[in-house]
Amino acid sequence: MKKNFLFTSESVSEGHPDKVCDRISDMVVDSFLASEPQARVACETLTTTNKVVLAGEVRGPELKEDQLISKVRDCIKDIGYDQDGFSWREQTKIETHLHSQSADIAMGVDSAGNKDEGAGDQGIMFGYACNETDVLMPAPIHYSHKILRLMAEDRKSGKLNGIEPDSKSQITIEYKDGIPASVKSVVISTQHSKDINLAKVKELCMPYIERSIPKNLLGNLDEKEIYINPTGNFVIGGPDGDSGLTGRKIIVDTYGGAAPHGGGAFSGKDPTKVDRSAAYASRYLAKNVVESKIADKCLIQLAYAIGVSKPLSIYVDLFDNDEEKNMHVEKLIHENFDLSPRGIREMLGLNKPIYEKTSAYGHFGRTPEDDGSFSWEKTDKSDVFSK
């Protein structure tokens, strides 16, 4: 593997049109799971100028259309949109087109007789962890998320005025001997009010670069390599500036391109869908492997078939050319973890309304919370591997 290279990852804020859709779709998942932990949801959202459309299939409690529409408006309001072209107010029209889950899909997934619950679809899921940051995430995506998350927190609290919800960040890091050595460039493109100019936008954004990136990496970054709104004005943004769809930011959601992605999105899906739950499980396994100190980084792949409960394959790569150790970790996973869809949900406590907060700033590298959110970030099984 290359030891000296440049690597870049990007993040997008909760106000990015695609992330608005992810937020709304995950709100729908949470709404159903809050009423019925075994509910099934597959919800897609479309946004454009003053329009939101929900579509998909559900099975579970009866949720009135006006209840869902009200919750959609709550999402938009919390993100911060109250503009001519997109707002939480009545000017934005909201349509819901949710229907019952396919009986054919339900039959394959449901448990019956001696048949355990099967996976909600076929697919491959990847989990990854590395020791580049304290949360065991790749440095470029971790610091890209942090810039936008801190900006959003201050925007909502009133500390950051003139910056609007839609923004993107991107960081390029130089690696030497496989270790992050220095930041080579930073990009921030952020929507702003029409009352401030580009110079003011740059002034407002600079402190968030300094707060988010460690000094030893930021070093003597040339100001010419800091690009803030490089195209100039960015007043028209969000769904008014560009349409949004659920599930279009899957690399932002995971490892910023530092590890493979199986292709399936997370948002809008209940945890019977292994696109979501098995990706969380594979991250959980990989993080505990790295936390055990037996490897500096770990990649795990899980594969499933629709209607089949057990994974078809488990693949481990510790990036150290030690085939015996890789095989030993695979054996430990087989012996100590139930990776059936039901087993994953019980192990990580996934049948809870915990998904709306995952929809922005990454599903991984977050702090486990008391309500069960981000349970896949715990490192309570590292002793399984350190033995």
Disulfide bonds with the S-S distance in Angstrom:
none
